[in-house]
Amino acid sequence: MFIGRFILLFLLVLSSNAEAQRILIVETLQVPIVTTHTKHIVSRLKRLDNQLEIDVFDGNGQSALIEAHIQEKLACRCFDLLIANGTLAAKIGKKLLVDQGIPMVFVTVADPQGAGLTMADNSSNHFITGRAYSVRRGTKLEIVNQLFKNDKVNIGIVATTYPAALTDIRRIEVIAKEYKNIQLTKKVIEYQDVSNASLDDTYLAAYQAASAIQSQVDFFWSVNGPLSEKSEFVPAMSILKPILYGANIKSVQQGALFTVIPDPEWTGKEIANIVVRILSGTPANKIEIRSASKNILAFNVKTATSLGVVIPFSLLKIAGEHVYH
């Protein structure tokens, strides 16, 4: 009995003296879905292990800032695991962590393969895992088809050359060819992230491009990327034409007709669980990279009414509490 108590006391002393494990979260840009993911990840991590030290950095959408911060933290060996929140942060994290012996978990990345995050063989990117921020594009366009019952729909897409946006556009274009009633018109603006001023110029150019094509389209459509995630995107674009598909729940609350996205709370829990597994000794490449396992469907019925669209009860039932007026 005495020996057992002594061993338990010894283990407790070791545990209390052990250095806290340090997590660095680098956000590409503080837009709603990124910050929401961070919030749920941090909340879940604290529940799982309240000894973790968590540092959050806002990259402000600028590659140079993100790279400089990660390099600074690498120089002092100030973190044991990187959570890269957003495609830009993940691509830079991958480049800098090669051969550093530090694992990386990504989140809010729509196309991990296109971003070069998935393994090409058994040795490449062995330190990386995460969850893809993706829902089948066919699901979105099939919802459009159900809502408009094969009526012709002209959709305008205005986006930047941010990697996730380009991937989203390419895939939507392929799927749209299956629907004779859905026509796409796109304008793509160069994503410039050298400074805050260049980002502002990028967004201004995007809104000007939207004005240029508004007469050709019935609606605008949000694709993955910082532009669609900006809180002013829906209000500004809605002045020109209604937003058919929004990038997040907030956009539907603001007036976009619908969205279907991975559940950020559920994804946050999955990412936190992955982090704890890795810190407990599981190699990152032993944890499957896949899409989040739970989605949210949301509708704005006020917008639907103004457009003369009847949302089928079956879809409203799936949306559940995410029906807004």
C-alpha positions as CSV (number, residue, x, y, z in Angstrom):
1,M,0.0,0.0,0.0
2,F,2.8,2.4,1.0
3,I,4.7,1.6,-2.2
4,G,1.6,2.2,-4.3
5,R,1.0,5.6,-2.7
6,F,4.7,6.6,-3.1
7,I,4.6,5.8,-6.9
8,L,1.4,7.8,-7.3
9,L,2.9,10.7,-5.4
10,F,6.1,10.5,-7.5
11,L,4.1,10.5,-10.8
12,L,2.1,13.6,-9.6
13,V,5.3,15.4,-8.8
14,L,6.7,14.6,-12.2
15,S,3.5,15.8,-13.8
16,S,3.5,19.1,-11.9
17,N,7.1,19.7,-12.8
18,A,6.8,18.9,-16.5
19,E,6.9,21.9,-18.8
20,A,3.5,22.9,-20.3
21,Q,3.1,22.1,-23.9
22,R,2.8,25.1,-26.2
23,I,0.4,25.6,-29.0
24,L,0.8,28.3,-31.6
25,I,-2.3,29.2,-33.6
26,V,-1.6,31.3,-36.7
27,E,-4.7,32.8,-38.3
28,T,-4.4,33.8,-41.9
29,L,-6.9,36.7,-41.4
30,Q,-9.4,37.4,-38.6
31,V,-12.6,36.8,-40.6
32,P,-15.6,35.1,-39.0
33,I,-15.0,31.5,-39.9
34,V,-11.3,31.7,-39.0
35,T,-12.0,33.3,-35.6
36,T,-14.9,31.0,-34.9
37,H,-12.7,27.9,-35.5
38,T,-10.1,29.4,-33.2
39,K,-12.6,30.0,-30.5
40,H,-13.9,26.4,-30.5
41,I,-10.5,24.9,-30.8
42,V,-9.2,26.9,-27.8
43,S,-12.3,26.1,-25.8
44,R,-12.1,22.4,-26.4
45,L,-8.3,22.3,-25.8
46,K,-8.7,23.9,-22.4
47,R,-11.3,21.3,-21.5
48,L,-9.0,18.5,-22.6
49,D,-5.9,19.9,-21.0
50,N,-5.9,23.1,-19.0
51,Q,-2.1,23.1,-18.7
52,L,-1.6,23.9,-22.4
53,E,-0.1,27.3,-23.3
54,I,-1.9,28.7,-26.3
55,D,-0.7,31.7,-28.3
56,V,-2.9,33.1,-31.1
57,F,-1.5,35.3,-33.9
58,D,-3.5,37.3,-36.5
59,G,-1.6,37.2,-39.9
60,N,-3.8,40.0,-41.2
61,G,-4.0,38.3,-44.6
62,Q,-0.3,39.1,-45.3
63,S,2.2,36.4,-46.2
64,A,5.2,38.4,-44.9
65,L,3.7,38.9,-41.5
66,I,2.8,35.2,-41.1
67,E,6.2,34.0,-42.2
68,A,8.1,36.5,-40.0
69,H,6.0,35.5,-36.9
70,I,6.5,31.7,-37.4
71,Q,10.2,32.2,-38.0
72,E,10.5,34.3,-34.8
73,K,8.8,31.6,-32.8
74,L,10.9,28.9,-34.4
75,A,14.1,30.8,-33.5
76,C,13.3,30.6,-29.8
77,R,11.6,27.1,-30.1
78,C,8.6,28.7,-28.5
79,F,6.0,26.2,-29.6
80,D,5.5,22.4,-29.8
81,L,2.7,22.3,-32.4
82,L,1.4,24.7,-35.0
83,I,-2.3,25.1,-35.8
84,A,-2.5,26.8,-39.2
85,N,-5.9,28.4,-39.5
86,G,-6.5,29.3,-43.2
87,T,-4.8,28.3,-46.5
88,L,-2.2,31.0,-46.5
89,A,-1.0,30.2,-42.9
90,A,-1.0,26.4,-43.7
91,K,1.1,26.8,-46.9
92,I,3.7,29.0,-45.1
93,G,3.7,26.7,-42.0
94,K,4.4,23.7,-44.2
95,K,7.3,25.5,-45.9
96,L,8.9,26.6,-42.6
97,L,8.4,23.5,-40.5
98,V,10.1,21.0,-42.9
99,D,12.7,19.1,-40.9
100,Q,12.0,21.1,-37.7
101,G,10.5,18.2,-35.8
102,I,7.3,20.2,-35.1
103,P,3.9,19.0,-36.2
104,M,1.3,21.1,-37.9
105,V,-2.5,20.7,-37.9
106,F,-4.5,22.8,-40.4
107,V,-8.1,24.0,-40.4
108,T,-10.2,26.3,-42.6
109,V,-8.4,25.0,-45.7
110,A,-10.8,24.2,-48.5
111,D,-8.4,22.3,-50.8
112,P,-5.5,20.6,-48.8
113,Q,-4.3,18.8,-51.9
114,G,-4.1,22.0,-54.0
115,A,-2.3,23.7,-51.1
116,G,0.3,20.9,-51.1
117,L,-0.6,19.7,-47.7
118,T,-1.5,16.1,-48.4
119,M,1.1,13.4,-48.6
120,A,2.4,12.4,-52.0
121,D,4.2,9.4,-50.5
122,N,5.0,7.9,-47.1
123,S,7.7,10.5,-46.3
124,S,6.3,13.8,-47.7
125,N,4.5,16.1,-45.3
126,H,4.7,13.5,-42.5
127,F,4.3,16.2,-39.9
128,I,1.0,17.5,-41.2
129,T,-2.6,16.6,-40.7
130,G,-5.9,18.4,-40.3
131,R,-9.5,18.8,-41.5
132,A,-10.6,20.1,-44.9
133,Y,-13.1,23.0,-44.9
134,S,-15.2,21.6,-47.7
135,V,-18.7,20.5,-48.7
136,R,-19.4,18.8,-52.0
137,R,-20.0,21.6,-54.5
138,G,-22.6,19.5,-56.2
139,T,-24.7,19.7,-53.0
140,K,-24.8,23.5,-53.3
141,L,-25.9,23.6,-56.9
142,E,-28.4,20.8,-56.3
143,I,-30.0,23.0,-53.6
144,V,-30.1,25.8,-56.2
145,N,-31.8,23.5,-58.6
146,Q,-34.4,22.5,-56.0
147,L,-35.1,26.1,-55.1
148,F,-35.6,27.4,-58.6
149,K,-37.1,24.2,-60.1
150,N,-35.1,24.2,-63.3
151,D,-35.7,28.0,-64.0
152,K,-32.7,29.7,-65.6
153,V,-30.3,31.2,-63.0
154,N,-27.5,33.5,-63.9
155,I,-24.9,33.6,-61.1
156,G,-22.1,36.1,-60.8
157,I,-18.9,35.1,-59.0
158,V,-16.4,37.8,-58.0
159,A,-13.3,36.6,-56.2
160,T,-9.6,37.1,-55.7
161,T,-6.7,34.8,-56.8
162,Y,-6.5,33.5,-53.2
163,P,-5.8,29.8,-53.7
164,A,-9.0,28.5,-52.0
165,A,-11.1,30.8,-54.1
166,L,-9.5,29.6,-57.4
167,T,-10.0,26.0,-56.4
168,D,-13.7,26.6,-55.5
169,I,-14.4,28.4,-58.8
170,R,-12.8,25.6,-60.9
171,R,-14.9,23.0,-59.2
172,I,-18.1,25.0,-59.4
173,E,-17.6,25.6,-63.1
174,V,-17.2,21.8,-63.7
175,I,-20.3,20.9,-61.8
176,A,-22.4,23.8,-63.3
177,K,-22.0,22.2,-66.7
178,E,-24.3,19.4,-65.5
179,Y,-27.1,22.0,-65.1
180,K,-28.3,23.6,-68.3
181,N,-30.3,26.2,-66.4
182,I,-27.3,27.5,-64.3
183,Q,-25.0,30.0,-66.0
184,L,-21.9,31.4,-64.4
185,T,-20.2,34.8,-65.0
186,K,-16.9,35.3,-63.1
187,K,-14.5,38.1,-62.4
188,V,-11.2,37.3,-60.7
189,I,-9.0,40.0,-59.1
190,E,-5.3,39.6,-58.2
191,Y,-4.9,39.0,-54.5
192,Q,-2.3,41.4,-53.2
193,D,-1.2,41.1,-49.6
194,V,1.9,43.1,-49.3
195,S,0.3,45.6,-46.9
196,N,-3.1,46.7,-45.5
197,A,-3.3,49.2,-48.3
198,S,-2.8,46.6,-51.0
199,L,-5.5,44.4,-49.4
200,D,-7.9,47.3,-49.3
201,D,-7.1,48.0,-53.0
202,T,-7.8,44.3,-53.8
203,Y,-11.2,44.4,-52.1
204,L,-12.1,47.7,-53.8
205,A,-11.2,46.3,-57.2
206,A,-13.4,43.3,-56.5
207,Y,-16.4,45.4,-55.7
208,Q,-15.8,47.5,-58.8
209,A,-15.7,44.2,-60.8
210,A,-19.0,43.2,-59.3
211,S,-20.5,46.5,-60.5
212,A,-19.2,45.8,-64.0
213,I,-21.1,42.5,-64.3
214,Q,-24.2,43.2,-62.3
215,S,-26.4,43.7,-65.4
216,Q,-25.4,40.3,-66.7
217,V,-26.4,38.3,-63.5
218,D,-29.4,37.6,-61.3
219,F,-27.4,36.8,-58.2
220,F,-23.9,36.8,-56.7
221,W,-22.3,33.8,-55.2
222,S,-19.6,33.6,-52.4
223,V,-16.6,31.4,-52.9
224,N,-14.0,30.3,-50.4
225,G,-11.5,33.0,-49.5
226,P,-11.0,36.2,-47.5
227,L,-13.2,38.4,-49.8
228,S,-16.4,36.4,-49.2
229,E,-15.6,36.1,-45.5
230,K,-15.5,39.9,-44.9
231,S,-18.4,41.1,-42.8
232,E,-19.2,43.8,-45.3
233,F,-19.3,41.5,-48.3
234,V,-23.0,40.7,-48.2
235,P,-24.2,44.2,-47.4
236,A,-22.0,45.7,-50.2
237,M,-22.8,43.1,-52.9
238,S,-26.5,43.1,-52.0
239,I,-26.8,46.7,-53.1
240,L,-26.0,45.4,-56.6
241,K,-27.8,42.0,-56.7
242,P,-29.1,39.5,-54.1
243,I,-26.6,37.0,-52.7
244,L,-27.7,33.5,-53.6
245,Y,-25.0,31.6,-51.6
246,G,-23.2,33.0,-48.6
247,A,-19.8,31.9,-47.2
248,N,-21.0,31.5,-43.6
249,I,-23.9,31.7,-41.2
250,K,-23.4,35.4,-40.6
251,S,-23.8,36.1,-44.3
252,V,-27.2,34.3,-44.3
253,Q,-28.2,36.3,-41.2
254,Q,-27.3,39.4,-43.3
255,G,-29.5,38.4,-46.2
256,A,-27.8,35.7,-48.3
257,L,-30.4,33.1,-49.4
258,F,-28.5,30.0,-48.1
259,T,-25.3,28.4,-47.1
260,V,-24.0,24.9,-46.4
261,I,-20.7,24.7,-44.5
262,P,-18.8,22.4,-42.2
263,D,-20.0,22.9,-38.6
264,P,-17.3,25.1,-37.0
265,E,-18.0,23.9,-33.4
266,W,-17.8,20.3,-34.5
267,T,-14.6,21.0,-36.5
268,G,-13.1,22.8,-33.6
269,K,-13.6,19.8,-31.4
270,E,-12.1,17.5,-34.0
271,I,-9.0,19.7,-34.4
272,A,-8.5,19.9,-30.6
273,N,-8.8,16.1,-30.3
274,I,-6.2,15.7,-33.1
275,V,-3.8,18.1,-31.3
276,V,-4.1,16.2,-28.0
277,R,-3.5,12.9,-29.8
278,I,-0.3,14.3,-31.4
279,L,1.0,15.8,-28.2
280,S,0.3,12.4,-26.6
281,G,2.6,10.7,-29.1
282,T,0.6,9.8,-32.2
283,P,2.5,10.8,-35.4
284,A,0.6,13.4,-37.5
285,N,0.8,11.2,-40.6
286,K,-1.1,8.4,-38.7
287,I,-4.2,10.7,-38.5
288,E,-6.3,10.8,-41.6
289,I,-6.8,14.1,-43.5
290,R,-10.5,14.4,-44.4
291,S,-13.4,16.7,-44.4
292,A,-15.2,17.6,-41.2
293,S,-17.8,15.1,-40.4
294,K,-20.8,17.4,-39.7
295,N,-22.3,20.2,-41.8
296,I,-24.7,23.1,-41.3
297,L,-27.4,24.1,-43.7
298,A,-28.9,27.6,-43.3
299,F,-31.6,29.7,-45.0
300,N,-32.9,33.2,-44.9
301,V,-36.7,32.9,-45.4
302,K,-37.1,36.7,-45.7
303,T,-34.8,36.7,-48.7
304,A,-36.6,33.7,-50.1
305,T,-39.9,35.4,-49.9
306,S,-38.6,38.6,-51.5
307,L,-37.3,36.5,-54.4
308,G,-40.5,34.4,-54.7
309,V,-38.6,31.2,-53.8
310,V,-40.3,28.5,-51.8
311,I,-37.9,26.5,-49.7
312,P,-39.0,22.8,-49.5
313,F,-39.9,21.6,-46.1
314,S,-37.4,18.8,-46.4
315,L,-34.6,21.4,-46.6
316,L,-36.0,23.5,-43.8
317,K,-36.1,20.5,-41.6
318,I,-32.4,19.8,-42.3
319,A,-31.6,23.4,-41.5
320,G,-33.4,23.1,-38.1
321,E,-32.4,26.1,-35.9
322,H,-30.5,27.8,-38.7
323,V,-33.5,29.4,-40.4
324,Y,-33.3,33.2,-40.3
325,H,-35.8,36.0,-41.0
